[in-house]
């Protein structure tokens, strides 16, 4: 076999292998609250990056991640932040729990504010 053919075969195998390992993964899913209601507007971020999306009006999302070792972070006002490791899953269902912080009652007075007295 000529050296040209060996070179061509070797380069072809290397390109094929690199393309195989460099594939990104398309992850889809749906986000619910405690009452099995879908949550639109949830922020879905790839942890440690600026890659992200938000859920649509049906609570559904689609995001592309570089590997199955990535972690997705789900956040929404009034709910605890959830983190999900991708692993083998390509379809993810997330149930977000309500944040149990109590807000103090505040009354606006003229140009300032003060706590409401009982």
HELIX and SHEET records of a PDB file:
HELIX    1   1 UNK A    3  UNK A   21  1                                  19    
SHEET    1   A 3 UNK A  60  UNK A  65  0                                        
SHEET    2   A 3 UNK A  25  UNK A  32 -1                                        
SHEET    3   A 3 UNK A  91  UNK A  95  1                                        
SHEET    1   B 4 UNK A  52  UNK A  54  0                                        
SHEET    2   B 4 UNK A  43  UNK A  46 -1                                        
SHEET    3   B 4 UNK A  71  UNK A  75 -1                                        
SHEET    4   B 4 UNK A  82  UNK A  85 -1                                        
SHEET    1   C 2 UNK A 106  UNK A 109  0                                        
SHEET    2   C 2 UNK A 112  UNK A 115 -1                                        
END                                                                             
